[in-house]
Amino acid sequence: MSLAPFFDFMTRGGPALWVIAALSVLTMALFLWRVIELAHTGAWRKPQTKVWLDQWSKGEAPPAGHGQTPLDRVTLSAMRALLTPDFAPETAERETTRIAKAELAALRRGLRPLELIAAIAPLVGLLGTVLGMIGAFQALQESGSGADPSVLAGGIWEALLTTAAGMAVAIPATALASWIEGLAEREQAAMEDAATRVYTTAAARPALRHAAE
């Protein structure tokens, strides 16, 4: 299969189109990377937090292991921090917050590059269009009174390629960034709720700590 049509198309768009093509490849790479990373962290696995919270309220010790989801890991860290003899409640809360921040940072990893791509791709496309329009009108000026309108139309068409390409890259990048942020916000709300239940249960039943031990 010949790549000549592809290179001809890219040449028509100028350097801006090559930049946008590189951004599109980067966006796809970020998407695949984030999907693999989220699957690895267990973002789509079913959490066991509800079962553990019910056991915790009955005075049972937290289960062994590290948890399969970010929510599970934060819940276990809250329970174990409260059961650590050297930790005051305030220290346990800070330790839980530290673990939660680390889990949320892992969920939001790659968000900034996607937001940057979504912001600059349309601008690069617009820059390419402006430069292409300048070239088209320069050609029109040089042709004088015998200018062929089809030449101008062809130049404008080629210039607008970069704007369309920039939008085509920015839209999925924006959607992907929004999806990651939404996932992180849902996990954050669930983490806050679970941690609050762990601490309020322990506060309501002071003997819980000793019973769990």
Contacts in CASP RR format, 6 or more apart in sequence:
PFRMAT RR
TARGET T0000
AUTHOR 0000-0000-0000
METHOD contacts of the structure
MODEL  1
MSLAPFFDFMTRGGPALWVIAALSVLTMALFLWRVIELAHTGAWRKPQTK
VWLDQWSKGEAPPAGHGQTPLDRVTLSAMRALLTPDFAPETAERETTRIA
KAELAALRRGLRPLELIAAIAPLVGLLGTVLGMIGAFQALQESGSGADPS
VLAGGIWEALLTTAAGMAVAIPATALASWIEGLAEREQAAMEDAATRVYT
TAAARPALRHAAE
9 161 0 8 1.000
10 17 0 8 1.000
10 18 0 8 1.000
10 21 0 8 1.000
12 158 0 8 1.000
12 161 0 8 1.000
13 128 0 8 1.000
13 132 0 8 1.000
13 158 0 8 1.000
13 159 0 8 1.000
13 161 0 8 1.000
13 162 0 8 1.000
14 128 0 8 1.000
14 162 0 8 1.000
15 128 0 8 1.000
16 124 0 8 1.000
16 125 0 8 1.000
16 127 0 8 1.000
16 128 0 8 1.000
16 129 0 8 1.000
16 131 0 8 1.000
16 162 0 8 1.000
17 125 0 8 1.000
17 128 0 8 1.000
17 161 0 8 1.000
17 162 0 8 1.000
17 165 0 8 1.000
19 124 0 8 1.000
20 121 0 8 1.000
20 124 0 8 1.000
20 125 0 8 1.000
20 162 0 8 1.000
20 165 0 8 1.000
20 166 0 8 1.000
20 169 0 8 1.000
21 165 0 8 1.000
23 117 0 8 1.000
23 120 0 8 1.000
23 121 0 8 1.000
23 124 0 8 1.000
23 166 0 8 1.000
23 169 0 8 1.000
23 173 0 8 1.000
24 165 0 8 1.000
24 168 0 8 1.000
24 169 0 8 1.000
26 113 0 8 1.000
26 117 0 8 1.000
27 114 0 8 1.000
27 117 0 8 1.000
27 169 0 8 1.000
27 172 0 8 1.000
27 173 0 8 1.000
27 176 0 8 1.000
30 110 0 8 1.000
30 113 0 8 1.000
30 114 0 8 1.000
30 117 0 8 1.000
30 176 0 8 1.000
31 172 0 8 1.000
31 176 0 8 1.000
33 110 0 8 1.000
34 109 0 8 1.000
34 110 0 8 1.000
34 176 0 8 1.000
34 180 0 8 1.000
37 106 0 8 1.000
37 109 0 8 1.000
38 44 0 8 1.000
38 107 0 8 1.000
38 183 0 8 1.000
41 69 0 8 1.000
41 70 0 8 1.000
41 103 0 8 1.000
41 106 0 8 1.000
41 107 0 8 1.000
42 68 0 8 1.000
42 69 0 8 1.000
42 70 0 8 1.000
43 69 0 8 1.000
43 70 0 8 1.000
43 107 0 8 1.000
43 183 0 8 1.000
43 187 0 8 1.000
45 68 0 8 1.000
45 69 0 8 1.000
46 69 0 8 1.000
47 68 0 8 1.000
47 69 0 8 1.000
47 71 0 8 1.000
47 72 0 8 1.000
47 190 0 8 1.000
48 63 0 8 1.000
48 67 0 8 1.000
48 68 0 8 1.000
48 69 0 8 1.000
48 72 0 8 1.000
49 69 0 8 1.000
49 71 0 8 1.000
49 72 0 8 1.000
49 75 0 8 1.000
49 190 0 8 1.000
49 194 0 8 1.000
52 62 0 8 1.000
52 63 0 8 1.000
52 72 0 8 1.000
52 75 0 8 1.000
52 76 0 8 1.000
52 79 0 8 1.000
53 75 0 8 1.000
53 194 0 8 1.000
53 197 0 8 1.000
53 198 0 8 1.000
53 201 0 8 1.000
55 62 0 8 1.000
55 63 0 8 1.000
56 62 0 8 1.000
56 79 0 8 1.000
56 198 0 8 1.000
56 201 0 8 1.000
56 208 0 8 1.000
56 212 0 8 1.000
57 201 0 8 1.000
57 205 0 8 1.000
59 205 0 8 1.000
59 208 0 8 1.000
59 211 0 8 1.000
59 212 0 8 1.000
60 212 0 8 1.000
61 79 0 8 1.000
61 83 0 8 1.000
61 212 0 8 1.000
61 213 0 8 1.000
62 76 0 8 1.000
62 79 0 8 1.000
62 80 0 8 1.000
62 83 0 8 1.000
62 212 0 8 1.000
63 76 0 8 1.000
65 76 0 8 1.000
66 73 0 8 1.000
66 76 0 8 1.000
67 73 0 8 1.000
67 76 0 8 1.000
70 103 0 8 1.000
70 104 0 8 1.000
70 106 0 8 1.000
70 107 0 8 1.000
70 187 0 8 1.000
70 191 0 8 1.000
71 187 0 8 1.000
71 190 0 8 1.000
71 191 0 8 1.000
71 194 0 8 1.000
73 99 0 8 1.000
73 103 0 8 1.000
74 96 0 8 1.000
74 99 0 8 1.000
74 100 0 8 1.000
74 103 0 8 1.000
74 191 0 8 1.000
74 194 0 8 1.000
74 195 0 8 1.000
75 191 0 8 1.000
75 194 0 8 1.000
75 195 0 8 1.000
75 198 0 8 1.000
77 95 0 8 1.000
77 96 0 8 1.000
77 99 0 8 1.000
77 100 0 8 1.000
78 92 0 8 1.000
78 96 0 8 1.000
78 194 0 8 1.000
78 195 0 8 1.000
78 198 0 8 1.000
78 199 0 8 1.000
79 198 0 8 1.000
79 212 0 8 1.000
81 87 0 8 1.000
81 91 0 8 1.000
81 92 0 8 1.000
81 93 0 8 1.000
81 95 0 8 1.000
81 96 0 8 1.000
82 89 0 8 1.000
82 92 0 8 1.000
82 198 0 8 1.000
82 199 0 8 1.000
82 202 0 8 1.000
82 209 0 8 1.000
83 209 0 8 1.000
83 212 0 8 1.000
83 213 0 8 1.000
84 92 0 8 1.000
87 95 0 8 1.000
89 199 0 8 1.000
89 202 0 8 1.000
89 203 0 8 1.000
93 199 0 8 1.000
96 195 0 8 1.000
96 198 0 8 1.000
100 188 0 8 1.000
100 191 0 8 1.000
100 192 0 8 1.000
100 195 0 8 1.000
103 187 0 8 1.000
103 191 0 8 1.000
104 184 0 8 1.000
104 187 0 8 1.000
104 188 0 8 1.000
104 191 0 8 1.000
107 180 0 8 1.000
107 183 0 8 1.000
107 184 0 8 1.000
107 187 0 8 1.000
108 180 0 8 1.000
108 181 0 8 1.000
108 184 0 8 1.000
110 180 0 8 1.000
111 177 0 8 1.000
111 180 0 8 1.000
111 181 0 8 1.000
111 184 0 8 1.000
114 173 0 8 1.000
114 174 0 8 1.000
114 176 0 8 1.000
114 177 0 8 1.000
114 180 0 8 1.000
115 173 0 8 1.000
115 177 0 8 1.000
117 169 0 8 1.000
117 170 0 8 1.000
117 173 0 8 1.000
118 170 0 8 1.000
118 173 0 8 1.000
118 174 0 8 1.000
118 177 0 8 1.000
119 170 0 8 1.000
121 166 0 8 1.000
121 167 0 8 1.000
121 169 0 8 1.000
121 170 0 8 1.000
121 173 0 8 1.000
122 163 0 8 1.000
122 166 0 8 1.000
122 167 0 8 1.000
122 170 0 8 1.000
124 162 0 8 1.000
124 166 0 8 1.000
125 162 0 8 1.000
125 163 0 8 1.000
125 165 0 8 1.000
125 166 0 8 1.000
126 162 0 8 1.000
126 163 0 8 1.000
127 162 0 8 1.000
128 159 0 8 1.000
128 162 0 8 1.000
128 163 0 8 1.000
129 159 0 8 1.000
129 160 0 8 1.000
129 162 0 8 1.000
129 163 0 8 1.000
130 159 0 8 1.000
131 159 0 8 1.000
132 155 0 8 1.000
132 158 0 8 1.000
132 159 0 8 1.000
133 156 0 8 1.000
133 159 0 8 1.000
135 155 0 8 1.000
135 159 0 8 1.000
136 152 0 8 1.000
136 154 0 8 1.000
136 155 0 8 1.000
136 156 0 8 1.000
136 158 0 8 1.000
136 159 0 8 1.000
137 152 0 8 1.000
139 151 0 8 1.000
139 152 0 8 1.000
139 155 0 8 1.000
140 147 0 8 1.000
140 151 0 8 1.000
140 152 0 8 1.000
143 151 0 8 1.000
201 208 0 8 1.000
202 208 0 8 1.000
202 209 0 8 1.000
END
